[in-house]
Amino acid sequence: MFRKISIAAVTLISLITVNAQKNKKSQLEKPKLVVGLVIDQMRWDYLYRFYDKYGEDGFKRMLNKGFSFNNVMIPYVPTVTAIGHTTIYTGSVPSIHGIAGNDWTDKATGKNVYCTADTEVKGVGTNDKIGGHSPKNLWSTTITDQLRISSNFQSKVVGVSLKDRASILPAGHNPTGAFWFDETNGNFVTSTYYMTSLPDWVNKFNDQKLAEKLVANGWNTLLPISEYTESTRDDVPWEKPVGTAKSPTFPYNNLAADYAVNKGVLRTTPFGNTYTLKFAEAAIDGYQLGADQITDFLAINVASTDYVGHAYGPNAIEVEDTYLRLDIELANFFKMLDQKVGKGDYLVFLSADHGGAHAEGYMKENKMLTGFFDDGMEKNLGAELETKYAASKLILGIDNYQIYLDHQLIKDKKLDEAAIKKSIIENLNKDPRVLYAVDLKDVANAPIPEPIKTRVVNGYNWQRSGDIQIVSHDGMLPNYAKKGTTHSVWNSYDAHIPLIFMGWKVPHGESNASHFMTDIAPTIAQFLRIENPSGNVGQPLMEVLGK
């Protein structure tokens, strides 16, 4: 009898085990956490220019363990932060998703519109100017929205950045939270769109005053300065020093004193990246991201790379040092994810919202085409139009390399809009700094080559973009970038971005095939087995998805 009972018990246990295994196999496998790392203003070539100085566990871990796409381009103009983050997370383009720039000109009022500004919400942990933001201007859903929808809003989604727009737009319409940096008090804050008070974990993080500690000893090079052989000399006239520094040279001993007066100085140092990633780790702990089998999403923008790039240009020691320090921070961040989420249990991708042009002074010194394409342009065009049509301010402004016309004034004066556009375009095409000028309503018929034509079409939002698109010659910068550099154009230095996947179900490899920024969101959708964002135009990257 005992033997029969024993056999029955063993049989029952075996059946339970087999059924459990079957159930486990029948369950849809997903990563516990997806981490989006968008490195602001990171040119693709930074992966390899500084490669020999990177450690083994940051950028090299991604390159040597993950899957790298070497020929990913931004398929629109203008190439700026708000559009880049929106496009990565929507798989769409400005024509569809509605974010036409970091800001744009309201065609009815002529006033500037900031991409995430929202007067109907209030600041939480800050004043309403810094906190009055939401995703209300975003027309398409994001991959983070789709994850929330697919899990019946059980998945947690968090956006983190020093920049409001780079936290808000990736996090989508209904995240768990979105947080950004307040340079009046040095804290991470949010708005009433998301919550009415800061969570306890955010208050505890802010109370540490970590940013103050990070800048306390100033900024000197990580390595002996003579070893920065990938960069130009330390003291060049085209760089703009951080804070109250007298010259753009190391060491920057002014940071602690500057930070006491203006917390915003943190942005233009590598320590802003450290601060952001530490807050991201606090969000993982505070919201228990990746702690169960329901996939969560952490969207991180590392923004100080952009501020340093703007101030110094891509060839500066300051930029190289920022990336060497970021490499260490990424290594620490990945190690933390291994411990808290589990190695192989999270999926991470690294990309950029745009690249950056070489500084005008650098180009000039090295005998390459450069200059300032819009120096006096608006004033001269306006004067010509006023003389020709006896009407002042027919041009509302030039924004995002686009000319906005005052349609109401043109209508009131009973002027010929087509003739005005033609006159402006003819004048612009005589300008040696301009490669092409085109009527945005008639781009399809314009005599401009691909891929420029398609990128102009994709970037044109008929409700928010201007009337005439200016495409400058290679190496030309806007007039405001006389020190340091900027970005916005179709050229490879602004449009060629890194893209690496690592972690859950990601094979090791690389691809040199042509792909686009819009392909990131549908690839993540395939990994997670969820629907694409509503405005998606991208294609999943089959190389990294395997069979």
C-alpha positions in Angstrom: 0.0 0.0 0.0 2.8 2.4 0.9 4.6 1.6 -2.3 1.4 2.4 -4.3 1.0 5.7 -2.5 4.6 6.6 -3.2 4.3 5.8 -6.9 1.1 7.9 -7.1 2.8 10.8 -5.3 5.8 10.7 -7.6 3.5 10.5 -10.6 1.5 13.5 -9.3 4.6 15.5 -8.7 5.9 14.7 -12.2 2.6 15.8 -13.8 2.7 19.0 -11.8 6.3 19.7 -12.8 5.6 18.9 -16.5 2.5 21.1 -16.5 4.4 23.9 -14.8 7.1 23.6 -17.5 4.5 23.6 -20.2 2.8 26.7 -18.7 6.1 28.4 -18.4 6.9 27.7 -22.0 3.4 28.8 -23.1 3.8 32.1 -21.4 5.0 35.0 -23.6 8.6 35.8 -22.7 9.4 39.5 -22.2 12.2 41.5 -20.6 11.6 42.8 -17.1 12.8 46.2 -18.1 13.5 48.2 -21.3 15.9 51.1 -20.9 16.2 53.7 -23.6 19.5 55.7 -23.5 19.4 58.7 -25.8 22.8 60.4 -25.6 22.2 64.0 -26.6 24.2 65.3 -29.6 26.2 62.0 -29.9 27.7 61.7 -33.3 28.2 58.1 -34.5 31.9 58.5 -34.9 32.3 59.1 -31.1 32.0 55.4 -30.7 35.2 54.8 -32.5 37.1 58.1 -32.2 37.5 57.6 -28.5 37.3 53.7 -28.6 40.9 53.1 -27.5 40.4 55.1 -24.3 37.0 53.5 -23.4 36.9 50.8 -20.7 35.6 47.3 -21.3 32.2 47.7 -19.5 30.6 50.9 -21.0 30.4 51.6 -24.7 32.7 48.6 -25.5 30.3 46.3 -23.6 27.5 47.4 -25.9 29.7 47.1 -29.0 31.3 43.8 -28.1 28.2 42.1 -26.5 25.3 43.8 -28.2 24.2 44.5 -31.8 25.3 47.7 -33.5 23.8 49.5 -36.5 26.5 51.6 -38.2 24.5 53.4 -40.8 21.4 54.8 -39.1 20.3 58.2 -40.3 17.7 60.8 -39.3 15.1 61.0 -42.0 13.9 64.6 -41.6 15.0 68.1 -41.0 15.4 70.0 -38.7 17.6 67.6 -36.6 16.9 68.9 -33.1 16.3 67.4 -29.6 12.5 67.5 -29.3 12.0 66.0 -32.7 14.7 63.4 -32.2 13.3 62.1 -29.0 9.8 62.1 -30.4 10.8 60.3 -33.5 12.7 57.6 -31.6 9.8 56.8 -29.4 7.0 57.2 -32.0 8.7 55.7 -35.1 7.2 58.7 -36.9 8.2 62.0 -38.4 7.3 65.7 -37.7 4.8 65.8 -40.5 2.8 63.2 -38.6 3.7 63.3 -34.9 3.3 67.1 -34.7 6.6 68.0 -32.9 8.0 70.4 -35.6 11.0 71.7 -33.6 12.1 72.4 -30.0 9.9 75.4 -30.7 8.1 76.9 -33.7 6.3 80.1 -34.7 2.5 80.3 -34.3 1.3 81.3 -37.7 -1.7 83.1 -36.3 0.0 85.2 -33.7 3.6 85.2 -34.7 4.5 84.2 -31.1 7.0 81.4 -30.2 5.5 78.1 -29.1 7.7 75.8 -27.0 7.1 72.1 -27.8 6.0 71.0 -24.3 4.8 74.2 -22.8 1.3 73.9 -21.2 -0.3 76.8 -19.4 -3.0 74.5 -18.0 -0.7 72.6 -15.8 1.4 73.7 -12.8 4.9 72.9 -11.5 5.3 70.3 -8.8 8.4 70.9 -6.7 9.1 74.1 -8.8 7.5 77.2 -10.2 5.0 77.1 -13.0 7.4 78.4 -15.6 9.8 75.5 -15.2 7.1 73.0 -14.3 4.3 74.1 -16.8 4.9 71.3 -19.3 3.1 68.3 -20.7 3.0 66.2 -23.9 -0.2 68.0 -25.2 1.4 69.0 -28.5 2.3 65.4 -29.3 -0.1 63.9 -31.8 1.0 60.2 -32.1 1.4 57.6 -29.4 4.8 56.4 -28.3 6.2 52.9 -27.8 6.0 53.7 -24.1 2.2 54.5 -24.5 1.8 51.2 -26.4 3.5 49.2 -23.6 1.2 50.8 -21.1 -1.9 50.0 -23.2 -0.8 46.4 -23.9 -0.4 45.7 -20.2 -3.7 47.4 -19.2 -1.5 50.1 -17.7 0.2 47.7 -15.3 3.6 48.4 -16.9 5.4 51.4 -15.3 7.0 54.0 -17.6 9.3 56.8 -16.4 11.1 59.6 -18.3 14.2 61.2 -16.9 16.3 64.1 -18.3 17.9 67.4 -17.4 15.7 68.7 -20.2 11.9 68.9 -19.8 11.2 68.0 -23.5 13.6 65.0 -23.4 11.8 63.5 -20.4 8.2 64.3 -21.4 8.1 63.3 -25.1 9.7 59.9 -24.7 7.5 59.0 -21.7 4.4 59.5 -23.8 0.9 60.6 -22.9 0.1 58.6 -19.7 3.3 57.5 -18.0 4.0 56.7 -14.4 6.1 59.8 -14.2 8.3 62.2 -16.1 11.0 64.3 -14.3 13.4 67.0 -15.3 16.0 69.4 -13.8 15.1 72.7 -12.1 18.1 75.0 -12.4 16.7 77.4 -9.8 17.0 74.8 -7.0 19.0 72.0 -8.4 16.2 69.4 -8.0 14.4 67.0 -10.2 10.8 68.2 -10.6 7.6 67.5 -12.6 4.1 69.0 -13.3 0.5 68.5 -12.3 0.0 66.7 -15.6 1.6 63.7 -13.9 1.0 64.1 -10.2 0.1 66.6 -7.5 3.2 66.1 -5.3 6.7 64.6 -5.7 7.0 61.0 -4.5 9.0 60.4 -1.3 11.8 58.8 -3.2 12.2 61.9 -5.4 12.3 64.2 -2.3 14.9 61.9 -0.6 17.0 62.1 -3.8 16.7 65.9 -4.0 17.6 66.2 -0.3 21.0 64.6 -0.9 22.1 67.7 -2.8 24.1 65.4 -5.0 24.7 68.0 -7.8 26.4 70.4 -5.3 28.7 67.6 -4.3 29.5 66.6 -7.9 30.8 70.1 -8.8 32.5 70.8 -5.5 36.0 70.0 -6.8 35.6 71.6 -10.2 36.3 69.9 -13.5 39.8 68.7 -14.6 40.7 66.1 -17.1 40.2 62.4 -16.2 43.6 61.6 -17.9 46.7 63.7 -18.3 45.8 66.4 -20.8 48.6 65.4 -23.1 46.9 62.1 -23.7 43.8 63.7 -25.4 45.3 63.2 -28.8 41.9 62.8 -30.5 41.1 66.4 -29.8 42.4 69.9 -30.7 44.6 71.9 -28.3 43.0 73.1 -25.1 42.9 76.8 -25.8 41.2 77.8 -29.1 39.2 80.9 -29.9 36.1 79.2 -31.1 35.2 77.6 -27.7 32.9 79.1 -25.1 34.0 78.4 -21.5 31.6 77.0 -18.9 30.1 79.5 -16.3 32.4 82.3 -15.2 35.6 80.7 -16.4 37.9 83.3 -18.0 39.1 80.9 -20.8 37.9 77.6 -22.3 40.8 75.7 -20.6 41.2 73.2 -17.8 41.0 73.1 -14.9 37.5 74.7 -14.3 37.8 75.6 -10.6 34.9 78.0 -10.9 32.1 75.4 -10.8 31.3 75.3 -7.0 31.0 79.1 -6.8 29.0 79.2 -10.0 26.7 76.5 -8.9 25.9 78.3 -5.7 24.6 81.2 -7.8 23.3 79.4 -10.9 22.4 75.7 -10.7 22.2 75.6 -14.5 26.0 75.5 -14.7 25.7 71.8 -14.0 24.3 71.2 -17.4 27.6 72.1 -19.2 29.7 69.7 -17.3 30.0 65.8 -17.4 28.6 65.8 -13.9 25.1 66.5 -15.3 25.3 63.0 -16.9 26.2 61.5 -13.5 23.4 63.3 -11.8 20.9 62.1 -14.4 22.0 58.4 -14.2 21.9 58.5 -10.4 18.4 59.8 -10.5 17.5 57.1 -13.0 18.8 54.5 -10.5 16.7 56.1 -7.8 13.7 55.8 -10.1 14.4 52.1 -10.5 14.4 51.7 -6.7 11.5 54.1 -6.1 9.1 52.6 -8.6 10.6 49.0 -8.4 11.1 49.0 -12.1 11.9 45.6 -13.5 11.1 43.9 -10.2 8.4 41.6 -11.6 7.4 39.9 -14.8 5.4 42.9 -16.1 7.7 44.8 -18.5 8.6 48.3 -17.4 10.2 51.1 -19.4 12.8 53.7 -18.3 13.5 56.4 -20.9 16.7 58.3 -20.1 18.2 61.3 -21.9 21.8 62.0 -21.1 21.8 65.7 -21.9 25.1 67.2 -20.7 26.8 65.8 -23.8 24.7 68.3 -25.8 25.5 71.3 -23.6 29.2 70.6 -23.6 29.0 70.0 -27.4 27.3 73.3 -28.0 29.8 75.2 -25.9 33.0 73.7 -27.3 32.3 71.8 -30.6 33.0 68.1 -31.3 36.8 68.4 -31.4 37.4 69.8 -28.0 39.1 68.1 -25.1 36.1 69.0 -23.0 33.9 66.8 -25.3 36.3 63.9 -25.2 36.6 64.1 -21.5 32.8 64.1 -21.1 32.6 60.9 -23.2 35.4 59.2 -21.3 33.6 60.0 -18.0 30.2 58.9 -19.5 31.8 55.6 -20.5 32.6 55.0 -16.8 29.1 56.0 -15.7 27.5 53.7 -18.2 29.7 50.8 -17.0 28.4 51.5 -13.4 24.9 51.8 -14.6 24.9 48.5 -16.5 26.5 46.8 -13.5 23.7 48.2 -11.3 21.1 46.8 -13.8 22.8 43.4 -13.7 22.4 43.4 -9.9 19.0 44.9 -9.5 17.1 43.6 -12.6 19.3 40.7 -13.6 21.8 40.2 -16.3 19.9 39.1 -19.4 16.6 40.2 -18.0 16.7 43.8 -19.4 16.8 45.2 -22.9 18.7 48.4 -23.5 19.2 50.5 -26.6 21.5 53.4 -27.0 21.1 56.1 -29.6 21.1 59.9 -30.1 18.6 62.6 -30.9 21.0 64.3 -33.4 24.7 64.9 -34.0 26.7 68.1 -34.2 28.6 70.2 -36.7 32.3 71.1 -36.4 32.8 74.6 -35.0 33.1 77.4 -37.6 36.5 78.3 -36.2 37.8 74.7 -36.5 36.6 74.4 -40.1 38.1 77.8 -41.0 41.4 76.9 -39.5 41.5 73.6 -41.4 40.6 75.2 -44.8 37.1 73.7 -45.1 33.9 75.4 -46.3 32.1 77.1 -43.4 30.4 80.4 -42.4 27.2 81.7 -41.1 24.3 81.2 -43.5 21.8 83.6 -41.9 24.0 86.5 -40.9 21.7 89.5 -41.8 19.5 87.3 -43.9 16.1 88.1 -42.3 16.9 91.9 -42.2 17.9 92.0 -45.8 15.0 89.9 -47.1 12.5 92.0 -45.0 13.9 95.3 -46.4 13.6 94.0 -50.0 10.0 92.9 -49.4 9.1 96.2 -47.8 10.5 98.1 -50.8 8.8 95.9 -53.3 5.4 95.6 -51.6 5.2 98.6 -49.4 4.4 96.4 -46.4 6.6 95.9 -43.3 7.2 92.6 -41.5 5.9 90.2 -44.2 8.3 87.8 -42.6 7.3 86.7 -39.1 10.7 85.2 -38.5 13.2 82.5 -39.4 13.0 79.4 -37.2 14.3 75.9 -37.8 15.9 77.0 -41.1 12.4 77.9 -42.2 10.9 81.3 -43.2 7.5 82.1 -41.7 5.4 84.6 -43.6 2.7 86.8 -42.1 -0.3 85.3 -43.9 -2.8 87.7 -42.2 -0.9 90.8 -43.3 -0.5 89.4 -46.8 -4.3 88.8 -46.9 -5.1 92.3 -45.4 -2.8 94.0 -47.9 -4.3 91.9 -50.8 -0.8 90.8 -51.8 0.1 87.9 -54.1 1.5 85.2 -51.7 2.9 83.1 -54.5 4.8 86.0 -55.9 6.2 86.9 -52.5 7.4 83.3 -52.0 8.9 83.3 -55.5 10.7 86.6 -54.8 12.2 85.3 -51.5 13.3 82.0 -53.1 14.9 83.7 -56.0 16.9 86.0 -53.7 17.9 83.1 -51.4 19.1 81.0 -54.4 21.4 83.8 -55.3 23.0 83.7 -51.9 26.3 81.8 -52.0 25.6 80.4 -48.5 22.4 78.7 -49.6 22.4 75.4 -51.4 18.6 75.3 -51.9 15.5 77.3 -51.0 12.2 75.7 -51.6 8.5 76.4 -51.1 7.4 73.9 -48.5 4.0 73.4 -50.1 5.7 72.4 -53.4 8.6 70.3 -52.3 7.7 67.4 -54.5 8.3 69.5 -57.6 11.4 71.2 -56.4 14.7 70.4 -58.3 16.5 69.1 -55.2 18.0 65.6 -54.9 17.3 62.7 -52.5 17.6 62.2 -49.7 17.2 66.0 -49.1 13.8 66.1 -50.7 12.3 63.3 -48.6 13.8 64.7 -45.4 12.3 68.1 -46.1 8.9 66.5 -46.8 9.1 64.4 -43.6 10.0 67.4 -41.5 7.2 69.6 -42.9 4.2 69.9 -40.6 1.7 72.1 -42.5 0.2 73.5 -39.3 3.4 74.3 -37.4 6.3 74.5 -39.9 7.2 77.6 -41.9 6.6 78.4 -45.6 10.1 78.3 -47.1 12.8 75.8 -46.3 16.4 76.9 -46.4 19.1 74.2 -47.0 22.5 75.8 -46.4 25.8 74.7 -47.9 27.8 72.1 -46.0 29.6 73.5 -42.9 27.4 76.6 -42.6 26.1 77.4 -39.2 23.4 79.8 -37.9 24.6 83.1 -36.8 24.1 82.4 -33.1 26.7 79.7 -33.1 29.8 81.9 -33.5 31.3 80.1 -30.5 31.0 76.3 -30.1 28.6 74.7 -32.5 25.0 73.6 -33.1 22.9 71.2 -35.2 19.8 71.1 -37.4 20.7 70.1 -40.9 20.4 67.0 -43.1 24.2 66.5 -43.4 25.8 63.4 -42.0 27.5 65.3 -39.1 24.0 66.1 -37.8 22.0 63.1 -39.1 24.2 60.1 -38.6 23.5 58.6 -35.2 24.6 55.5 -33.2 22.2 52.7 -32.5 23.1 49.7 -30.3 20.9 47.1 -28.7 22.1 45.0 -25.8 20.7 42.5 -23.3 17.5 40.4 -23.5 17.4 38.2 -26.6 19.9 40.4 -28.4 22.5 38.6 -30.5 26.0 39.9 -30.9 26.7 41.5 -34.3 26.7 44.6 -36.4 25.1 45.8 -39.6 26.2 48.4 -42.2 22.9 48.4 -44.0 21.0 51.6 -44.4 18.4 52.2 -41.6 16.6 55.1 -40.0 15.8 56.6 -36.6 12.1 55.7 -37.2 13.0 52.0 -37.1 13.8 52.0 -33.4 10.2 52.0 -32.1 8.8 49.2 -34.3 11.9 47.1 -33.4 11.1 47.4 -29.7 7.4 46.7 -30.5 8.5 43.4 -32.1 10.7 42.5 -29.1 7.8 43.1 -26.8 5.1 41.7 -29.1 3.0 44.9 -28.9 1.4 47.2 -31.4 3.4 49.9 -33.1 2.9 53.5 -32.1 0.0 55.1 -33.9 2.0 57.2 -36.4 4.8 54.7 -37.0 6.4 54.8 -40.4 9.5 52.8 -39.5 10.4 49.1 -40.2 11.6 46.6 -37.6 15.3 45.9 -37.7 15.4 42.2 -38.7 19.1 41.8 -38.1 18.7 42.2 -34.3 15.4 40.4 -34.1 16.7 37.1 -35.5 14.2 34.6 -36.9 
